[in-house]
């Protein structure tokens, strides 16, 4: 691994005192692999896995498998995620009584999507999740992971914090997993080590303040803010929390942490945060604190003047409970929105121009509806809408490469390729050939022997 910057080592010695030697030694050890199961799908069994105590869906694995060569990973049945950040699940369940029954949630800096999928599982199709990422390329990765997780109440956006702040009071809960100096990733990321400097860390602290200030007006009075980073730097963690307290009306919320978890309580003048240190926890570096906004506006989302969506009536949706959804058309694309949130979703969408919304159904042409590739991965897909073609392991991998090697007869027309009866994506059988519709950007590049 890249040697640690001497200035970083010096700060750690000052910050941790007698624990610094153990801390620095832990950073040079290989991290433990962990995954989080998607229990809305048929999640796989991992042999000899150990439960992660702060997340009921999380597991530590005994070794790191090749996720690329597991079709069930591509089907969204689980997500490889660093264990410390999974504490978000525990926090969400703790603060549930403080929120409306169907909250509107913003994950502000959401890519690649691990925390967004925690939120989606916690919401369980109630409320709305707006997952945002400012970097366009990362936003498409976020979209892929949201699509594979399979919930119907999600929106993926690619916009900046200032634009979101101009929406006015909208969100009951905001997660600000702020861009940071990345010290918590030093155990597995040479690039993070190489790019670290005191100047970069200071720049991150300034940028975090800007992001927080930009988005603040979009939070309703009484709304909850979860602030987190993957760094050990006090200027980006507890000092940032104190800055928030100085500039905005908030009260900090205590989250119970079991002593056996090894989570460190980080007190500051107005509350406390929670830190995951590698010499105390089987996980990477992570800091989080929780607060409630005590002044501001109630929700006031203005109806859109001119909608880009048109309701499509008398259309058959390939969903298990079609009456629960509204079919909406935007240009030549058909989507389904949960009926209970359709108006609110389209109002928010008119301001944020999402790259993903609800359930994509397909593209309307003169001859037929071409199903959206992601439709096959949705939890509410009707299993009678399209024939299933269950593929053996090697054929499933070839499918994920964009190929078709399955030799058994395939029903004519649109079908869904599955593995272990878990949907992957669409194919279309046409006479003597089968066309593969697995998205090109999602295809694996490895050769299959």
Secondary structure, DSSP 4 states (H G I P E B T S, - for coil): -PPPPHHHHHHHHHHHGGGHHHHHHHHTSPPPPEEEE-TTS-PPP-TT-EE-TT-TTEEE-SS---GGG-HHHHTTSEEE--TGGGHHHHHHHHHGGGS-TT-EEEETT-TT-HHHHHHHHHHTTSSEEEEE-SSHHHHHHHHHHHHHHT-SSEEEE---HHHHHTT-S-EEEEEEE-----GGGTTT-HHHHHH--HHHHHHHHHHHHHHHHHHGGGEEEEEEEEEEES---GGGTHHHHHHHHHHS-EEEE-----GGGTPEEEEETTEEEEEE-TTTSSS--EEEEEEEE-SSPPP--PPPSS-S-EE--S----BTTGGGEEEEEETTEEEEEEGGGHHHHHHHHHHH--SEESEEEEEE-SS-EEE-GGGGG-TTB-TTSSEEEEPPHHHHHHHHTT-----S---SEEEEEEETTEEEEEEEEETTEEEE-S-GGG---S---
